[in-house]
Amino acid sequence: MRCTSVVTPRVLAGVGVRPQGGPPSVDGHGLIGDRMGALPSGAGSLLRTSLLGWRGRLAAGRLLGGLAKVQTGDLGDMTFAAWLDRQRLPADARSLVEAVSRVASYTNAPDIAAADLVVSQVQLALGSGVRYVHGGWQSIVDSLLAGCRVHRLTATRVSAEEGHVVVETQEGATVVGTAAVIAAGTPGAAAQLLGRRPFDAGPPVEAACLDLGASRPSQPGLLLGIDRPLYLSNHCPPARLAPAGRAVVHVARYLAPGERTEPGEQRHELEALAARAGLTADHIIEDRYLHRMTVAGALTLAESGGMRGRPTVTDSGVPGVFLAGDWVGPAGHLADASLASAEAAVAAAVTLVGR
């Protein structure tokens, strides 16, 4: 339901979809242990925040203030942690920047994540900002489907035979065409459909999530863990996601690659964060817990060359079959990467059909 992007609005507008929404709460706080302090959102709040000492305030202000001028194109071979090392930040300022990077990129892997991805996402978050989409992402899907004819079959295998693309389905039907685009969600799912070796892509980006339907919004409206990879935000309001007078609040832990947590303990941690923001059991009307939600199909790695090293739309290995997804192509992250690669894949397919 959260949209931080440049590519997404442009591509969607090209097909007549213009999502509406609202900005997140300006009442942002950070949590260190049990101590809560205001998240700096400008020069004034940076000087007043209790989350940083005076050296940390100066260092964080200098870094975040100049971040828009950083050229990220040459940072693909460097991890985000290595990039932070170069900034020579005091420990408190570094922890704050890491917390901002987690909420901007959904990643919690500074030692392996490519700096071009993470830094560019922080630039977006601090620049164009975030919008929570009215009706959630489903409203975008519904708008896209409104002008389409949809045939639902479950693909089990995609191959090429005698110059054609052949799609076999679970229902027993076979679909034959000139070109196809696979948007299967994860590199593993795409490889399985193609019957090929795994793609050279990073581990999945995952999070533990607790979605709350509540009788009132949280207070504060945004709460980030500074020393722990935790997140809480009111999504409704500002987005219209619930009946009048009700709220939708999202609570999450950004999981490191391979991190294992017990469902009961993890849920308890997220419930405790919600309680810290004033949402105790008597305020909760509905809840949904997702222990390991896939946020992105693959993490963009420095060892693979960053965003430029991700699989391309033409890397399926099958003639006439193109790839799309948040792990495909050199542009963007999350929805931006999905739509940028989809746009490129469709253009390649149209060109092929036109021949």
Backbone torsions as a table, in degrees:
resi	resn	phi	psi	omega
1	MET	NA	-9.7	-178.9
2	ARG	-100.5	132.8	-177.5
3	CYS	-125.7	111.0	172.8
4	THR	-118.7	102.7	-171.7
5	SER	-163.8	167.1	171.4
6	VAL	-118.2	-46.6	-176.6
7	VAL	-67.0	-43.6	-172.8
8	THR	-54.9	-52.0	179.7
9	PRO	-60.6	-37.0	-178.7
10	ARG	-65.8	-47.9	-178.1
11	VAL	-66.2	-43.4	180.0
12	LEU	-65.1	-39.7	178.1
13	ALA	-62.0	-31.3	179.0
14	GLY	-64.6	-21.2	177.1
15	VAL	-112.9	19.4	172.3
16	GLY	81.7	18.0	179.9
17	VAL	-112.3	123.3	-179.0
18	ARG	-129.3	89.1	-177.3
19	PRO	-62.0	142.4	176.3
20	GLN	-112.0	154.5	-179.7
21	GLY	-175.1	-167.3	-178.7
22	GLY	-136.4	159.1	-179.7
23	PRO	-74.5	155.7	178.2
24	PRO	-71.1	172.2	-179.1
25	SER	-61.8	141.5	173.3
26	VAL	-86.7	-4.8	179.1
27	ASP	-85.9	69.8	-176.8
28	GLY	-96.6	134.9	178.4
29	HIS	-132.2	155.9	174.6
30	GLY	-115.9	156.0	-176.6
31	LEU	-126.7	122.5	174.4
32	ILE	-119.8	109.3	-171.1
33	GLY	63.0	-124.6	175.3
34	ASP	-100.7	4.4	-176.8
35	ARG	-93.0	125.8	-179.4
36	MET	-108.5	138.7	177.0
37	GLY	-145.2	160.1	-177.9
38	ALA	-68.3	135.3	173.4
39	LEU	-75.1	131.6	178.9
40	PRO	-67.4	128.9	178.0
41	SER	-119.7	-0.4	-179.8
42	GLY	-172.7	-177.3	-175.8
43	ALA	-61.4	-41.7	-177.3
44	GLY	-65.2	-49.0	-179.4
45	SER	-69.1	-28.0	176.9
46	LEU	-64.7	-37.7	179.6
47	LEU	-71.4	-27.3	-174.6
48	ARG	-95.8	-18.1	-171.1
49	THR	-63.1	141.8	177.4
50	SER	-89.3	-0.4	-179.1
51	LEU	-77.6	-15.8	-175.8
52	LEU	-131.1	147.2	168.4
53	GLY	-78.5	177.6	-175.1
54	TRP	-65.6	-36.9	177.6
55	ARG	-66.3	-40.4	178.4
56	GLY	-64.9	-37.0	178.9
57	ARG	-64.5	-45.0	178.8
58	LEU	-62.9	-45.0	-177.3
59	ALA	-67.1	-44.4	179.9
60	ALA	-64.5	-40.7	178.6
61	GLY	-63.1	-41.0	179.5
62	ARG	-64.8	-44.6	-177.6
63	LEU	-68.5	-51.9	-175.6
64	LEU	-68.2	-33.3	179.4
65	GLY	-67.4	-30.7	-178.8
66	GLY	-101.0	5.3	-172.5
67	LEU	-65.4	-32.8	-177.9
68	ALA	-61.2	-24.4	-177.8
69	LYS	-87.5	-6.7	-178.5
70	VAL	-70.9	128.5	176.2
71	GLN	-87.5	114.0	-173.4
72	THR	-87.8	-10.2	-173.7
73	GLY	-60.4	-27.3	-178.2
74	ASP	-99.6	13.0	-175.4
75	LEU	-101.7	5.5	-174.4
76	GLY	-65.0	-31.5	-178.3
77	ASP	-86.2	1.7	-176.2
78	MET	-113.0	138.9	174.9
79	THR	-74.4	159.1	177.5
80	PHE	-63.6	-36.1	178.2
81	ALA	-62.7	-41.8	178.8
82	ALA	-64.8	-38.1	177.4
83	TRP	-64.2	-41.4	177.4
84	LEU	-63.9	-37.3	177.7
85	ASP	-55.8	-39.2	-179.6
86	ARG	-65.6	-24.4	-176.7
87	GLN	-79.7	-15.3	176.9
88	ARG	51.1	54.2	-178.8
89	LEU	-86.6	146.3	167.1
90	PRO	-59.2	157.1	-173.6
91	ALA	-57.5	-40.6	-177.6
92	ASP	-68.7	-38.3	178.4
93	ALA	-67.8	-38.9	179.0
94	ARG	-63.4	-42.3	179.0
95	SER	-61.5	-38.7	178.4
96	LEU	-65.4	-45.1	-179.8
97	VAL	-64.0	-38.4	177.3
98	GLU	-63.6	-38.7	178.2
99	ALA	-65.0	-42.7	177.7
100	VAL	-63.0	-39.4	-179.6
101	SER	-66.2	-35.1	179.4
102	ARG	-65.1	-45.5	-177.1
103	VAL	-72.1	-27.0	-179.8
104	ALA	-78.9	-30.8	-173.5
105	SER	-117.4	-10.4	-175.0
106	TYR	67.0	5.0	-176.7
107	THR	-98.7	147.5	177.4
108	ASN	-135.2	60.6	-177.8
109	ALA	-150.2	58.8	-175.0
110	PRO	-60.3	-25.0	-177.0
111	ASP	-77.4	-13.8	-179.9
112	ILE	-130.1	-21.2	-178.6
113	ALA	-67.6	140.7	-179.7
114	ALA	-70.2	135.8	-177.6
115	ALA	-66.0	-31.3	-179.5
116	ASP	-62.0	-38.3	179.0
117	LEU	-67.6	-53.4	-172.3
118	VAL	-67.1	-45.6	-178.2
119	VAL	-64.3	-41.3	180.0
120	SER	-65.1	-33.2	177.5
121	GLN	-69.7	-38.5	176.4
122	VAL	-65.3	-39.0	176.2
123	GLN	-58.0	-44.7	178.5
124	LEU	-61.7	-46.5	-176.8
125	ALA	-62.4	-39.3	-179.2
126	LEU	-82.4	-18.2	-178.4
127	GLY	-94.9	-87.1	-177.9
128	SER	-71.7	-20.1	174.5
129	GLY	80.0	-166.3	-171.9
130	VAL	-120.2	144.9	170.3
131	ARG	-127.6	134.0	172.6
132	TYR	-92.3	126.5	-167.8
133	VAL	-83.5	128.8	175.6
134	HIS	-60.0	129.2	179.7
135	GLY	80.9	-1.3	179.9
136	GLY	73.0	-178.1	-178.5
137	TRP	-63.8	-24.7	179.3
138	GLN	-60.7	-31.4	178.7
139	SER	-63.7	-33.9	177.5
140	ILE	-69.5	-44.2	178.4
141	VAL	-59.8	-44.7	-179.6
142	ASP	-61.5	-39.5	179.5
143	SER	-66.9	-38.8	178.9
144	LEU	-66.2	-37.5	-177.0
145	LEU	-78.0	-16.5	-172.5
146	ALA	-58.6	-33.8	-178.3
147	GLY	-105.2	19.9	-174.8
148	CYS	-119.1	154.2	165.5
149	ARG	-97.2	125.4	-174.0
150	VAL	-113.5	125.9	174.0
151	HIS	-114.5	118.3	-174.4
152	ARG	-99.6	112.3	173.2
153	LEU	-134.9	153.0	-179.5
154	THR	-97.8	107.8	-178.9
155	ALA	-71.6	138.5	177.6
156	THR	-118.2	-22.2	-179.4
157	ARG	-159.1	138.7	177.1
158	VAL	-125.6	126.5	-177.0
159	SER	-146.1	175.3	176.9
160	ALA	-118.2	132.5	179.0
161	GLU	-140.0	121.3	175.2
162	GLU	52.1	44.8	176.5
163	GLY	81.3	5.8	179.0
164	HIS	-119.7	155.6	171.4
165	VAL	-92.7	129.4	-177.6
166	VAL	-117.6	124.2	178.5
167	VAL	-112.6	115.9	176.2
168	GLU	-92.6	144.8	-174.7
169	THR	-125.4	158.9	179.2
170	GLN	-64.2	-27.4	-178.0
171	GLU	-80.1	-4.4	178.8
172	GLY	95.3	-7.1	178.4
173	ALA	-81.5	152.4	175.0
174	THR	-121.9	127.6	-179.4
175	VAL	-109.0	127.9	-178.5
176	VAL	-117.9	133.5	-179.3
177	GLY	-151.3	-178.9	178.1
178	THR	-86.2	-34.3	-178.0
179	ALA	-146.9	157.7	177.0
180	ALA	-146.9	151.0	174.8
181	VAL	-117.8	124.6	176.7
182	ILE	-97.5	117.9	175.5
183	ALA	-124.8	67.7	-169.8
184	ALA	-87.0	-0.8	176.2
185	GLY	99.3	-53.8	-177.7
186	THR	-126.7	155.8	176.9
187	PRO	-62.5	-32.7	178.1
188	GLY	-64.4	-43.1	179.7
189	ALA	-65.8	-39.8	178.9
190	ALA	-65.3	-43.6	179.7
191	ALA	-62.8	-38.2	-180.0
192	GLN	-65.0	-42.3	178.2
193	LEU	-62.0	-35.9	-176.7
194	LEU	-86.3	-9.4	-177.7
195	GLY	62.0	41.3	-174.9
196	ARG	-124.8	172.8	176.2
197	ARG	-65.1	159.5	-179.3
198	PRO	-59.7	148.5	174.9
199	PHE	-72.2	152.3	176.8
200	ASP	-80.7	82.8	-177.5
201	ALA	-135.9	159.6	-177.2
202	GLY	-76.3	-179.7	178.4
203	PRO	-69.0	159.9	178.1
204	PRO	-64.9	150.6	171.8
205	VAL	-91.7	123.4	-173.5
206	GLU	-129.8	158.4	176.9
207	ALA	-147.9	149.0	168.7
208	ALA	-92.7	129.4	-170.7
209	CYS	-128.0	138.8	172.5
210	LEU	-125.2	111.1	179.3
211	ASP	-98.3	129.9	-174.5
212	LEU	-121.4	128.7	165.5
213	GLY	-97.4	119.1	-168.7
214	ALA	-126.9	163.1	179.2
215	SER	-79.3	-12.3	177.0
216	ARG	-158.2	161.2	177.9
217	PRO	-68.9	163.0	174.5
218	SER	-74.3	159.7	175.1
219	GLN	-136.7	108.6	8.5
220	PRO	-74.7	170.3	-178.5
221	GLY	-78.0	-19.2	177.3
222	LEU	-139.8	127.8	-179.1
223	LEU	-137.1	118.3	-179.7
224	LEU	-111.8	137.0	169.8
225	GLY	-75.2	128.3	178.1
226	ILE	-90.8	-42.3	178.8
227	ASP	-97.2	-3.3	174.7
228	ARG	-135.6	148.8	-174.4
229	PRO	-81.4	63.4	-174.6
230	LEU	-114.7	155.1	-175.6
231	TYR	-149.1	138.9	172.1
232	LEU	-143.7	135.4	178.2
233	SER	-152.8	142.1	168.7
234	ASN	-73.5	121.4	173.1
235	HIS	-100.5	-23.2	176.0
236	CYS	-138.4	113.9	-10.4
237	PRO	-68.8	160.9	20.9
238	PRO	-91.1	-25.0	-179.0
239	ALA	-73.5	152.1	176.5
240	ARG	-88.0	100.5	-175.2
241	LEU	-131.4	-2.7	-173.4
242	ALA	-149.3	165.1	175.3
243	PRO	-58.9	157.1	-179.5
244	ALA	-54.5	135.8	178.3
245	GLY	85.9	-1.2	178.7
246	ARG	-111.4	167.1	-176.9
247	ALA	-132.8	153.3	171.0
248	VAL	-121.3	122.8	-176.4
249	VAL	-124.0	133.6	179.8
250	HIS	-109.7	132.2	179.5
251	VAL	-125.8	137.8	-175.3
252	ALA	-151.9	158.7	167.1
253	ARG	-121.5	124.5	176.8
254	TYR	-77.3	116.0	-175.0
255	LEU	-87.1	136.9	172.6
256	ALA	-74.7	151.9	178.1
257	PRO	-54.8	127.6	179.6
258	GLY	80.5	-2.8	-179.2
259	GLU	-66.6	135.3	179.4
260	ARG	-118.0	126.5	177.5
261	THR	-129.3	151.2	176.8
262	GLU	-80.3	133.9	-176.7
263	PRO	-53.9	-44.9	-178.3
264	GLY	-64.2	-45.5	-179.9
265	GLU	-66.4	-39.9	-178.9
266	GLN	-66.7	-44.0	178.3
267	ARG	-62.0	-40.4	179.4
268	HIS	-60.0	-40.4	179.3
269	GLU	-62.5	-40.9	-179.7
270	LEU	-71.4	-37.8	176.1
271	GLU	-64.2	-36.6	178.1
272	ALA	-65.6	-37.1	177.2
273	LEU	-65.9	-41.0	177.0
274	ALA	-62.4	-41.5	178.5
275	ALA	-63.4	-35.1	177.6
276	ARG	-63.4	-26.0	177.7
277	ALA	-97.3	17.2	172.9
278	GLY	88.8	6.7	-178.6
279	LEU	-105.0	91.5	177.0
280	THR	-96.1	178.6	-171.8
281	ALA	-55.7	-33.3	-177.4
282	ASP	-73.2	-10.3	176.6
283	HIS	-97.5	-11.4	-173.1
284	ILE	-91.0	123.6	178.9
285	ILE	-98.3	-44.8	178.2
286	GLU	-135.1	150.6	174.2
287	ASP	-148.0	151.9	176.4
288	ARG	-141.7	126.4	-179.5
289	TYR	-112.2	129.0	176.2
290	LEU	-118.5	112.6	-171.5
291	HIS	-71.7	-39.9	178.9
292	ARG	-139.4	87.6	178.4
293	MET	-90.0	133.2	175.8
294	THR	-79.1	115.0	-179.7
295	VAL	-83.8	-43.3	177.9
296	ALA	-141.8	148.5	-175.2
297	GLY	-61.6	-33.3	-178.5
298	ALA	-156.5	142.6	176.6
299	LEU	-78.8	135.1	177.5
300	THR	-78.0	118.0	-171.4
301	LEU	-101.3	145.5	174.2
302	ALA	-67.3	-36.7	-177.0
303	GLU	-66.9	-16.7	177.1
304	SER	-99.1	3.4	178.7
305	GLY	95.8	12.8	177.8
306	GLY	74.1	-151.0	-174.3
307	MET	-62.8	-33.3	179.1
308	ARG	-72.0	-15.7	-179.3
309	GLY	-93.3	0.8	179.3
310	ARG	-72.3	155.8	175.2
311	PRO	-54.4	147.1	179.7
312	THR	-97.4	172.1	-178.1
313	VAL	-66.2	-19.4	-178.3
314	THR	-100.8	11.9	-175.1
315	ASP	-92.0	19.3	-178.2
316	SER	-67.0	-28.9	-175.3
317	GLY	86.0	-0.9	179.2
318	VAL	-121.1	123.2	-179.3
319	PRO	-56.6	133.3	177.7
320	GLY	84.6	-2.0	-179.3
321	VAL	-111.8	127.0	-176.4
322	PHE	-119.5	155.9	-174.5
323	LEU	-109.2	147.4	171.9
324	ALA	-144.1	145.1	179.1
325	GLY	163.3	172.2	-178.9
326	ASP	-76.1	1.8	177.6
327	TRP	-114.9	9.5	-173.1
328	VAL	-115.2	136.2	171.3
329	GLY	88.1	165.7	-172.9
330	PRO	-89.1	1.9	-172.5
331	ALA	-117.5	133.4	166.3
332	GLY	77.0	-178.1	-177.5
333	HIS	-146.9	149.2	178.1
334	LEU	56.9	-126.9	-177.2
335	ALA	-62.4	-35.6	178.3
336	ASP	-59.3	-46.6	179.8
337	ALA	-65.7	-39.9	179.6
338	SER	-60.6	-47.9	-175.4
339	LEU	-77.1	-33.8	176.6
340	ALA	-64.4	-44.1	179.0
341	SER	-70.2	-36.2	177.5
342	ALA	-62.6	-42.7	178.5
343	GLU	-61.1	-44.1	179.9
344	ALA	-68.1	-39.5	-179.6
345	ALA	-65.9	-42.8	179.4
346	VAL	-65.1	-40.8	178.1
347	ALA	-61.1	-41.3	178.6
348	ALA	-65.8	-40.4	179.5
349	ALA	-65.8	-42.4	179.3
350	VAL	-63.4	-41.1	178.1
351	THR	-61.2	-43.3	179.0
352	LEU	-63.0	-44.9	-180.0
353	VAL	-64.4	-36.0	-178.7
354	GLY	-67.1	-22.3	178.2
355	ARG	-73.1	NA	NA
